[in-house]
Amino acid sequence: HFPCRKPLAMTGKLRPARAAAAGVSAMDMKKIIVLGGDGFCGWPTTLHLADQGHDVVSVDNLSRRNIDTEMGCDSLTPIQSPETRQRAWKEVGGRPFEFVNLDVAKDYDLLLALIKAEKPDAIVHFAEQRAAPYSQKNSKTKRYTVDNNVGGTNNLLAAVVDSDLDIHVVHLGTMGVYGYGSSGGKIPEGYLPVTLPNGEKKEILHPAYPGSVYHTTKCLDALLFQFYNKNDQIRVTDLHQGIVWGTNTPQTVRDERLINRFDYDGDYGTVLNRFLMQSSMGVPLTVYGTGGQTRGFIHIKDTCRCIEAAINNPPAKGERVEIFNQIAETARVRDIAEMIQKQTGCEVNFLANPRNEDAENELDVTNNKFMNFLGDMISLDSQEGLFEEVQTITTKYKDRCINEKILPASFWNKRTAAACESNTLDVKAPAVAPGEKKLGGVFM
């Protein structure tokens, strides 16, 4: 059972995200730049915001498409070029948006010029290398992840300062900045109440406990936000998001050319999407270790709604960095595998784990802020036919799958690499009883 957090009573100052059909009034319309607007989360968010009536500029250097070429593994769904996507969106009656090919981490002058020209109310920052496994693949990907992610975030903040504009920065972070454990209770939304040795009570930024180079860059992002917020009064909302599942939204289903990317490989494929794809293809579910890793989950539709809610409710100038835990619920990986197995009859394969972390953990997280905004989010128990939607998509495009790419191909260290040498897509029983400690993990 996967309990969904109960909605909290709406408070007067919170403005919920609007329904897609309602749009926004001219007074509420915002100019929004979406950095990383071609990616798995950035593309549907771009369309969602445009569909709400906002004036959107999508910025991307198409690096994720280049990584597809590098790894020899395309999106399972056939994603179209940015130009084709723009044209298709216009043809189905969508509010037009601009696309700019720009590298946030390298093209500072172009970024600054764009910000000055567009004068956005908000900038949504997705423009980071998003996969923990890819960040651990080798020294090249480790260095690229740090250079791209931390350099890009610093460039963005410096450009906002240099623009002399009051811009709200909305950043997509990760629940992984907290580590995967307990804070002596529920993990709070960003700030931990503490008592200092002199008895003074204070709230501090939650201690960071990253589990990969990728997660470390998100922790460094958080420190940059704290500094620029304190020093330059930049308004920032940092969203600590869980594992995203699903692929399409009400906007991306309007035309085949608008379909979102679907990653299934061992580096970029998120765990629930991989499981749903494998079950529809007759490939045993690849559970790492005991499957005892507990993680936060959110559907891609709710990611878009959460981004809009954050944009609609910016912190006031001079207020501290706003932090939200952007998840719908938490669940244990082996429980998800069991649920899918019961629904589909698929087999489950327990593999050695590529990560350097405990295979078993609990995770209790506060997500009251977004529940106040949205009222409810899609849960794994009542997923409104969305499992079937994903399985239908993966069945349709299964001929594009390269089966061997499903197995993990990036390892945290030499020890985990050696342990994974025996991994296969053939069914294997769990090597460790539930509850024991062993190196493990789950892709996110």
N, C-alpha and C positions, 0 to 999 in steps of 0.2 A: 504493500500500500504506500502511495506517495502523497502524503497530506499536503494540500495547497494552503498557503497562508491565508488566514481569514481577512477579508477586507475590513479596514478600519473606518470609522465614521469620517465623513468629509468635513474638513475644517474650512472656515470662511475664506482664508487667504489663498487656498490652493485652487488652481484652475485646471480641470482635467483635460487631457488630450481630447480633441474633437473627433467625432465620428467622421470617417472618410467622406461620406456623402455631403456633410454639412459645409465643408470648406471654411474659409476665414473671411471676415469682413475686411474691407480696405484698410480700416484702422488697425486691425490685428496682423495684417500681412507683413511678413518680415523678409528682408534680403538675407539669404543664408548661403554661405560657401561650405560645401561638403568636401573635405580633403579625404582622398581615398574613395572617391565616389564610384569607382568601377568595381569595387570588391564585393565579397560575399555579404557583408552588412551594409556597405556604403551604397551599392546599387539600389536595393529595395528602399533604403532610407531616402535616397534622392527622389525616387518616384513618389514615395509616400508624402514627402514634404511638398513636392510640386502639386500633387493631387489635392492637398489641403489648401492650395491657393498661394503658397509662398513663392517668392522669386528666388530660384535656386541656381547656383553655379557649381558644377561638379568638376573637381580637380583630381587628376590621377596621372602618374607616370607609367602606368600599365606594367609595373614591376611584377605583379602577381602572375600575369600572363607570361612574362619572360621566365618566371620560375617554373611554370608548366613545361616550357621547352627544355629547361635545364634538367628537370627530373624525368622527362620523357613520359609525362602523364597528364593528359588534359582533364578538364572538368568533365564529369560524366554527362552532364547536360551540355549541348552545343551552344556555348555563349557567342553572341554576335559582336562585331566590332562596335566601338563607341558610336561611330557615325550611323551605323545601321540601327542601333538601339535608339538613338535620338530620333531618327526618321520614323521608326515604328511607333514610338511614343506619340509623336505628333499626329500620325495617321489614325491612331485610335482616339484622338481628341484630348490627349493629355496636355496640360499646361507646359509649354516649351521650357527647356532649361539649357543653359550653356555648358559646354565641355571645354576644359583647358588642360592640355598635356603639360605638366609641370612637375618637377621633382622638388618636394618641400625641403628635403634634407640638403639639396645641392644648389638650387636656383633661388637663393635668397632675394636677389634684386627683383626677379620676376614675381616672386611671392609678394614682396612689399608693394610693388607697382599694382598688382592685382587687387590687393586689399585697399589701397588708396583709391583706385578707380571704382571699385564696386561699393565701397563703404558699407560693408555688411553689418547687420544687427548681431548676427551670431556666426561663428565658425565651428562646424562639427569636425572633429579630428579623428579620422579613421586611418590616417596615412602612415601605418606602421606594419612591419613584418609581424604577422599575427600568430605564427605557429611555434609552440615550444619545441616540438621535435626538430623542426628545421633549424632552429637556433642552436641546437646541440649537435648538428650533423658533422661539422668539422670546423677548423679554425676560420675558414673563409666565411661561413654562414654566421658564426659567432660574432665576428668583427662587423659583418654587414648589418646584423640585427642591431648591434649597439650604435653603429654610425648612423644608420637610417632612423631608428626610433628616437634615440636621445637627441641626435642632431636635428631631426625634423621638429621635435617638440620645442627645442630651444629656439630654432629659427622662427617658428610660428609666434612664440611669445615675444621674442625680440622685435618681430615685424609689427605686432600689435602695438608695442610701445612706440616704435618709430613712426607709426601711422598717425599718432595723436588722436585716434578714434576710440570711443568707448564701445568695445566689442566683447560680447559674451562668448567665451571659449567652452565648448562642450566636448569632452574627451572620452573616448571609449577605452576604459581600462579593463582590469580582470580581477575576479575574486582571488586569483592566485597570489596577489600581493600580500594577503593575510597569511599565506600558508594554508594547510588543510588540517585544522584541528579546532581547538577551543580557545576562547579568550577569558576563561573562567566563567563562562555562560555564553549567551548568544553573541556572535561576532557583531559588533555595532556597525553603524554606517560611517566608517572612516575615522571617527574620533573615539578614543578610549578614556573613560573617566578614571583618574588615578588620585591617590592621596600621597603628597610629597612627604619627605621625612619630617618636615616641620608641621605637618598636619594640614597644610593647605590643600584644598581640593582643586583639581584642574582637569581639563580635557586635552589630551595630546593626540597627535596623529598616530594611528594604530601602528605598532611595530611591524616592520616588514620582514617577511620570511619567504623569499622567492625560491622557487624550485627549478629554475632554468635561467639561461641567459635572457630569454624573452621576458619572463616574469621579472627579472632584475631590471630590465629597461622600464617596465611599467612602474616599479618602485622609484626609479630615478625620475621618471616623469612627475610622480607625485611630489617629490622634493622640489623640482623646478616650479611646479604650480604654487607651492607654498611660498617660495622666494618671490616670484613675480607678483603674486597676490599681495604680499607684505610690502614689497618695495615699490611697486608701480600701481597697486590697486586694480590689477586686472581681475575681471570677474570670471571665475572658472567654476564649472561643474564637472566633476570626475566621476564616471560611471563604472563601478566595479562589476563587470558583467560575468555571468556564468556561461556554461557551454551552450552554444546556440544550436538548435535543431530545426528541421524543416528546410524548405528551399524557396517556395513561392509565397507571394502576398497577393492581396486583391488587385494590385497594380500590375505585377509581373505576369499574371495569368491572362491578361487582355490580348496578348499576341505572342505567338511562339518565339518571335524574335526578341521578346523582352525577358525570357526565362533567366532566372538567376543561376549562378554557378553552383555545382554540387561536387564537393571534394570527397573522395572516398579513399584516397591513398593513406599510407601510414604516417605521413608527415602532416597533412592538412585536413584529413577527414576527421570530423568530430565524432565522438563515440556513438551517439544515438543514431546519427545519419548513417554511419558505417554499418551498424547493426541492422537497420531497416533495409539498407541496400543489400546486405549479405543474405538476409532472410528471403528477399524476393528473388534472389538469384540461386538459391540452394547452396550457398556457401556457408559453412558453419560460422557462427558468431565468434569473433576473435576477442576473448576476454583475457586480460593480462593478469597474471598471478592468480590470486583468489577472487578477483573482482570485488574486493572489499573496499574499493575507493569510493567515498561519498563525495558528490559534486553538486554544484548548483546548476540548474537548467532553465532555459528560456527559449520560447519559440521565436523565429525570425519576425513574425508579425508583431509580437510584443516588443521586440527590440526597436522596431520603427516607432511604435507608440510611445515607448519610454524616451526615446530621443526627442520626440516632439514635446512631450510633457516637460522635459528638462529645459528645452528652448523656451517654452511658454512661461516658465517659472524661474527666471534667472535670479541669482543672489544680487542684492543691492551693492552698488559700488562701495568698497570699504569693508564689506562683510567677508568673512573667511571663506576659503574654498568650500563649496558645497559638494558633498560626497553621497552618492546613492549606491546601495547594493542592488544591482539590476538582475535579479533572478526571480523566477516564479516559485520555485521549490527546490528541495534537495532530494537526491535519491542515490542509492548504492548501485554500482555498475552491475553486479551479478543479479540484483533484483530486476533491473531493466532487462537484462538478457533472459531471465526466467519469464518475465511478462511476455516478451516477444516470442519466446519459444512456445508458450502456451497458446498464443494466438495463431501461430503459423506452422508449428510442428518442426521448426528448424532445429538443427543440432548446435551444440555449444562447444567451442574449442578453447581450452585453457592454455595460454602460451606463457613462456618466460617473458619477463617484463623489461622493457628498455630503459625505464626511469630509475633513478636513485632516490627512492622514497618508500615509506611504509605502505604495504599493500592494504592495510586496514586503517580506516579513520572515521571518526564521527564529524559531522558538520552541522552546526546549528547557527543560522544566520538571521539577522534582522533585515526585513525589507519593507518596513512600514511606510516609508515615504512614497514609493511608487504604488503601493496598494492604496494609499490615500488619493493619489492622482488618478489611477486607472480603475479602481474598484475591484478588478479581478484580472487574472491572467490565465492563459491556457495552461492546464495541468496535464501531467502524463496519464493520470487515471481517466480524465474526461477530455480526451484530446480531439473531440469533434471530428473524427474521421481523418485527422491529419496524418496518422501513421499510414493509413491506406493511400493517402495522397502521395506521400513520399515513395511508398512501394510501387505505386502506379508509374511514377516518373522513372524510378530506377529500372523497372521492368521494360519500359519503353526504350530506354537507352542502354540496356545491358550489354549490347554488342560493342559499346565503346569502352567497356571495362577491361583493364589488364589485370587479371587475377593476382599475379605475383606482387603488384603494387599495393595490395591490401596489407601485406605483412609489414611490420615496423622496419624502417630502413635507417633510422637515426637512433643513436644510443648515448646514454648519459656519460658513460666511461668505459674503460676496457673490460671491466668485470661484467657489466650488463651486456656488452657486445658479445662476449664469450658465451654468456648464458643463453643468448637468443639465437645462437648458431643452429640449434636444433628445431627452431620454430618452423612450423609447416601449416598449411591450411587443412591438413588431415586432422581428424578429431583426436584430441588428447584429453585425458582426465586431469583434474586439478592436482598440482604437485604438492600443495600445502593445504592443510585443513583450515577452514575459515577461523579467523581469530588469531592465527599465528602471524608473526612479522616476517616479511620478506620484501626484497626490492620489488617495487611494482609501479603502477601508474595508469593513467588514462589520458589519451590524447585530448587536447582541447585547443 
